[in-house]
Amino acid sequence: MKTILFAVAVTGAVSLASAQARPAAPRAPRAPRAPAAPVAPGTTALVKTSKGDFTIRLLPEIAPNHAALFVKTAKAGGYDGTTFHRIIAGGIIQGGDPLSKDPAKAAQYGTGGLGLLPAEFSDRPFSRGTVAAARRPSSVDSGGTQFFVCLRDQPSLKGQYTIFGEVVSGMDVVDQISQAKVDGDKAAERVEMKVTVQEPPAP
């Protein structure tokens, strides 16, 4: 009887050990993010707001991936209904957070649409009208759909943020947006945007 019980115990232990040693089923690989199509030089984006319109000329020659993501997002309607949620008087206006489409998520504004791209730094100066990618404070390689427009020259930003465009018309509108009511650096009024990409004619 003892021999039988011992054999059962040993058999059970071996079975348990085999089950514990069996490797877990491999996880299905995550589908790769579809790359954005290259942006043709001369491509612009018309940003329409309740304060007026301004035009951004994209700069794919210095930040091809950021320019491509901006165009891809705009064509998909990703910017439509987002707001300029952050305003620093005399400094920048910032928008493009997909979370800002929902007024109920105001506490989360500034956290969405980031962590999609590594930095693409260049020697281009941060002059008035520069358009650059916002990022997480903890990483320079965390750009995404959010962007900001410089209201004045800001050389200290070089090497910290990726420039991918410049405002070529309507800086007076950008200035008007910067005068919206704020609570600290958070916009207290909604200035929504609608972005339309305008590509150059084919040669």
Secondary structure, DSSP 4 states (H G I P E B T S, - for coil): -HHHHHHHHHHHHHHHHHHHHSPPPPPPPPPPPPPPPPPPTT-EEEEEETTEEEEEEE-TTT-HHHHHHHHHHHHTTSSTT-B--EEETTTEEEE--GGGG-GGGGGGTTSSS-SSB-----S----TTEEEE---TT-SS-B-S-EEEESS--GGGTTTS-EEEEEEE-HHHHHHHHTS-EETTEESS--BEEEEEEPPPP-
